Structures are given as structure tokens and as C-alpha cells.
Amino acid sequence: MTPRVQNDKIVHHMLLFQSDTATSYDGTPKPCGAFGQLNWKMMYGWAPGGGALTLPPEAGFPQTPGAPTHYIVQVHYNNVNHLTGQTD
């Protein structure tokens, strides 16, 4: 798994969490909650300069049989140079 970052001037890091409960967001940017919510388990983190996550073919992310599993991806931006018109 390799993140596709189009603008590394503003992408600070990305986090992948796993949760047994659904979380709904409306897409509005929110302040950084670096470690997510208490019921989220961090599965993977990436920051500029970091490598790809490579799992062996027989491996994967654990799931509880019969229980719902939800994944949350957080992308954190940090525009320290106050660049205008930046997108990713």
C-alpha cells in the first residue's frame, strides 16, 4: 500500500484506523486528532519519506468473525509556509 500524494508540500501524514463501529463525517476539515478516537485501532501510518506498507501474501488486517469492521483514513495537512491555492 503506497499513498498517492500529489502535493508533498502540504501533506503532513496519513493514518489508517480500524473500528468495530461506524463513524460518519461530512467532509468538513477538522482539527487534528492525531490518534483518532478511543475505539479506533491504528493499523498503518505514513509520512513524507516513509516507505510503502508491504504485507506478505498470506497476511492481512485482522477482523472479528461476524462483527462489522470499518476503516477510517485520515489525511493531515500542514501548510506551514501559508502557500495559497494548494490542493492534493
C-alpha positions as CSV (number, residue, x, y, z in Angstrom):
1,M,0.0,0.0,0.0
2,T,1.6,3.2,-1.1
3,P,-0.2,6.5,-0.7
4,R,-0.6,8.6,-3.8
5,V,0.5,12.1,-2.7
6,Q,0.2,14.8,-5.3
7,N,1.4,17.7,-3.2
8,D,4.0,16.8,-0.6
9,K,4.4,20.5,0.3
10,I,1.2,20.3,2.4
11,V,0.6,16.6,3.3
12,H,1.9,16.0,6.8
13,H,0.9,12.4,7.3
14,M,-1.8,9.8,6.7
15,L,-3.2,7.3,9.2
16,L,-5.3,4.2,8.7
17,F,-7.5,3.1,11.6
18,Q,-9.8,0.1,12.2
19,S,-13.0,0.3,14.2
20,D,-15.9,-2.0,15.0
21,T,-18.3,1.0,14.9
22,A,-19.2,3.2,12.0
23,T,-18.1,6.9,12.1
24,S,-19.7,9.4,9.9
25,Y,-18.0,12.7,8.7
26,D,-19.4,15.3,6.4
27,G,-16.1,16.1,4.8
28,T,-15.5,19.3,6.6
29,P,-11.9,19.7,7.8
30,K,-11.5,19.2,11.5
31,P,-8.6,19.8,13.9
32,C,-6.0,17.1,14.1
33,G,-6.9,14.3,16.5
34,A,-3.6,12.5,15.9
35,F,-4.6,9.2,17.4
36,G,-8.3,9.2,16.3
37,Q,-10.9,8.0,18.8
38,L,-10.5,5.7,21.7
39,N,-12.3,2.8,19.9
40,W,-10.0,3.0,16.8
41,K,-7.0,0.8,16.4
42,M,-4.2,2.3,14.3
43,M,-3.3,-0.1,11.5
44,Y,-0.8,2.0,9.4
45,G,0.8,5.4,9.3
46,W,2.7,7.2,6.6
47,A,4.6,10.4,6.4
48,P,6.7,12.0,3.7
49,G,9.9,10.0,3.3
50,G,8.2,6.9,4.6
51,G,8.1,3.7,2.6
52,A,5.2,1.6,1.4
53,L,3.4,-0.9,3.6
54,T,4.0,-4.4,2.2
55,L,2.3,-7.4,3.7
56,P,3.2,-11.0,2.8
57,P,0.5,-12.6,0.5
58,E,-0.8,-14.7,3.4
59,A,-1.2,-11.7,5.8
60,G,-3.9,-9.1,6.2
61,F,-5.7,-6.9,8.7
62,P,-7.4,-8.9,11.5
63,Q,-11.2,-9.0,11.6
64,T,-13.6,-10.5,14.2
65,P,-15.8,-13.1,12.5
66,G,-19.4,-11.9,12.3
67,A,-18.6,-8.4,13.6
68,P,-18.6,-5.4,11.3
69,T,-15.2,-3.8,10.5
70,H,-14.8,-0.2,9.4
71,Y,-11.7,1.5,8.2
72,I,-11.0,5.2,8.6
73,V,-8.4,7.1,6.6
74,Q,-7.2,10.4,8.0
75,V,-5.1,12.7,5.9
76,H,-3.5,15.5,7.9
77,Y,-2.3,18.7,6.1
78,N,0.2,21.2,7.4
79,N,0.7,24.3,5.2
80,V,3.4,25.9,7.4
81,N,4.5,28.2,4.5
82,H,1.0,29.5,4.1
83,L,1.0,28.7,0.4
84,T,-2.1,29.7,-1.5
85,G,-4.1,27.7,-4.0
86,Q,-2.7,24.3,-2.7
87,T,-4.6,21.1,-3.4
88,D,-3.9,17.4,-3.1
